[in-house]
C-alpha cells in the first residue's frame, strides 16, 4: 500500500495518483465549500483522460446504501466483456479495496485500500478485470459508482473477501454483514482452478481496441 500525496492534474482539476494495482487510480477533486454547504465534481473527463489516457464510457450508474459493517465484494465481471468502475462515497465513510486478480498482470495479487468519505469525496477508478470490495464504516454509507458495461447477472463473479491468500486489511472491530453469495464465495486459488479469473491480456481499456 502507498500513501503518497496526489499529484496535481491541473488548475481546478482533480489530483491523481496511480494505485498499487496497475491501471487503477485515485482522484482527489477540489471541494468548494461555503455557508450553504459544498459543491464537487467527482468525475472530470479532462483529469481522467490526463491520468488514464481515454474518457470513461458510462453505460450504467449504481447507488448503494449500507449499514455499518456491511461488506460488499470481492466482485468482478467475467472478461470479456469485463467492467471498469469509477467509485466515490456520497455519504458516510467506507474502506474501498482494489485487488488485482488478473492472471499475467504485473501486479497480480497486489491490493490497495483507500478510505473514501463524503468530506474529501475522493474517487477510485478500477480498470477492467480488477476485483473490488468495500466496507461501510458508518451507518447509512452511500456509495455511488459509474460502470462501463451494463449489469448482467450471469457475468457477475465473487471471491471470498476473507481469503488468506488475498490478505485484505479489514479492521477487527467490526461486526461484518455479508450477503449469502459473498459468504459462500470461493477463494482465489479455487477461482483460478475453475478458470474464472480474468486474463490481463484480455482486459482492454474501455473504449480501446481488444
C-alpha positions in Angstrom: 0.0 0.0 0.0 1.2 3.5 -0.7 0.5 6.8 1.0 1.9 9.4 -1.5 0.1 12.7 -1.8 -1.8 13.1 -5.0 -0.1 15.0 -7.8 -1.9 17.9 -9.3 -3.6 17.2 -12.7 -4.1 20.9 -13.4 -5.8 24.0 -12.1 -9.2 23.3 -10.6 -8.9 19.7 -11.6 -8.7 16.5 -9.6 -5.3 15.5 -8.1 -4.5 11.9 -9.2 -2.4 9.1 -8.0 -1.8 5.6 -9.5 -2.6 2.8 -7.1 -0.6 -0.3 -6.3 -2.8 -2.2 -8.8 -1.7 -1.5 -12.4 -4.1 0.7 -14.3 -6.1 1.9 -11.2 -6.1 5.4 -9.9 -7.2 7.6 -7.0 -8.8 11.0 -7.8 -9.0 13.8 -5.3 -11.2 16.6 -6.6 -11.3 20.2 -5.4 -14.2 20.7 -3.0 -15.8 24.1 -2.9 -17.3 25.0 0.5 -19.2 28.0 1.7 -22.0 28.8 4.2 -24.5 26.8 2.1 -22.6 23.6 2.1 -20.3 22.2 -0.6 -20.1 21.6 -4.4 -17.8 19.0 -6.0 -17.4 17.3 -9.4 -16.3 13.7 -8.6 -15.6 12.9 -12.3 -13.9 15.4 -14.6 -13.1 13.9 -18.0 -10.1 16.2 -18.5 -8.4 15.0 -15.3 -9.5 11.4 -16.0 -8.0 11.4 -19.6 -4.8 13.0 -18.3 -4.3 10.1 -15.8 -5.8 7.2 -17.7 -5.4 8.1 -21.4 -9.1 7.9 -22.6 -12.5 9.0 -21.5 -14.6 7.0 -19.1 -17.5 5.4 -21.0 -20.6 5.4 -18.8 -23.1 2.5 -19.5 -24.8 2.4 -16.1 -24.8 4.3 -12.8 -25.1 2.4 -9.5 -26.1 3.5 -6.0 -26.0 1.6 -2.7 -26.8 2.4 0.9 -25.2 0.3 3.6 -25.3 -0.1 7.4 -22.1 0.0 9.3 -20.3 -3.3 8.9 -21.8 -4.2 5.5 -19.0 -5.7 3.3 -19.7 -6.0 -0.4 -17.3 -7.9 -2.6 -14.8 -9.0 -3.7 -16.7 -8.6 -7.0 -15.6 -8.7 -10.6 -17.2 -9.2 -14.1 -16.3 -12.0 -16.5 -13.9 -10.7 -19.1 -14.7 -10.2 -21.8 -16.7 -8.1 -21.7 -15.4 -7.0 -18.2 -16.4 -3.9 -16.4 -14.4 -0.8 -15.3 -15.7 1.2 -12.3 -15.4 4.8 -11.0 -16.5 4.9 -7.4 -17.0 7.5 -4.7 -18.7 7.8 -1.3 -21.6 10.2 -1.4 -22.5 9.8 2.3 -20.7 8.4 5.3 -17.4 6.6 5.1 -16.1 3.4 3.6 -12.9 1.4 3.2 -12.7 0.8 -0.6 -10.4 -2.1 -1.7 -8.9 -2.7 -5.1 -7.3 -6.1 -5.7 -5.5 -7.4 -8.8 -6.9 -10.8 -9.8 -5.9 -10.6 -13.5 -3.7 -13.5 -14.4 -0.5 -12.3 -16.0 -0.8 -8.8 -14.6 2.5 -7.2 -13.4 0.8 -6.5 -10.1 -1.2 -9.8 -9.8 -2.1 -10.3 -6.1 -1.5 -6.7 -5.1 -4.1 -4.6 -3.4 -4.7 -1.1 -2.1 -7.2 0.0 0.4 -8.4 3.6 0.3 -10.8 5.3 2.8 -13.5 7.2 0.9 -15.9 9.7 2.6 -18.4 12.4 2.0 -16.0 15.2 3.0 -13.0 14.7 0.7 -15.1 13.0 -1.9 -12.2 11.1 -3.4 -12.9 8.6 -6.2 -11.3 5.3 -7.2 -11.0 4.1 -10.8 -10.9 0.4 -11.3 -9.7 -1.0 -14.6 -11.4 -4.0 -16.3 -10.8 -7.3 -14.6 -9.9 -5.9 -11.2 -11.6 -7.1 -8.0 -13.5 -4.6 -5.9 -14.9 -4.6 -2.4 -15.9 -2.0 0.2 -16.7 -2.0 3.8 -19.2 0.6 5.2 -17.6 2.3 8.3 -20.6 4.3 9.2 -24.4 3.9 9.3 -26.2 4.8 6.0 -23.0 4.9 4.0 -23.9 5.7 0.3 -21.6 4.5 -2.5 -22.1 5.9 -6.0 -20.4 4.5 -9.0 -20.2 4.6 -12.7 -19.6 1.4 -14.7 -18.5 0.9 -18.3 -20.9 -2.0 -19.1 -24.4 -2.8 -18.1 -25.1 -5.4 -15.3 -25.6 -9.0 -16.5 -26.4 -11.3 -13.6 -24.6 -14.3 -15.2 -21.4 -12.4 -15.6 -21.1 -11.2 -12.0 -18.5 -13.1 -10.0 -17.3 -13.1 -6.4 -14.3 -14.1 -4.4 -14.1 -14.6 -0.6 -13.1 -11.3 0.9 -11.5 -13.1 3.8 -9.4 -15.4 1.7 -6.0 -15.6 3.4 -4.3 -15.6 0.0 -5.6 -12.2 -0.6 -4.8 -10.9 2.9 -7.1 -7.9 2.7 -6.8 -5.4 5.5 -10.2 -5.5 7.1 -10.5 -3.9 10.5 -11.0 -6.2 13.5 -13.5 -4.0 15.4 -16.4 -4.6 13.0 -19.3 -7.0 13.0 -19.3 -7.9 9.4 -22.6 -8.2 7.4 -22.3 -10.1 4.1 -24.8 -11.3 1.5 -25.4 -15.0 1.2 -23.5 -15.0 -2.1 -20.4 -13.3 -0.7 -20.5 -15.5 2.4 -20.3 -18.6 0.1 -17.8 -17.1 -2.3 -14.8 -19.3 -3.1 -11.1 -18.3 -2.6 -8.7 -17.0 -5.3 -6.9 -20.4 -5.9 -10.2 -22.2 -6.5 -11.4 -19.4 -8.8 -8.2 -19.8 -10.8 -8.6 -23.6 -10.9 -12.2 -23.1 -12.2 -11.0 -20.7 -15.0 -12.9 -17.8 -13.6 -10.2 -15.2 -13.3 -9.7 -12.6 -16.0 -6.5 -12.7 -18.1 -4.6 -9.4 -18.1 -4.2 -9.6 -21.9 -7.9 -9.8 -22.4 -8.6 -6.8 -20.2 -8.8 -3.9 -22.6 -9.0 -0.3 -21.6 -12.6 0.8 -22.1 -13.0 2.4 -25.5 -9.8 0.9 -26.7 -9.1 -2.0 -29.1 -9.2 -5.6 -28.0 
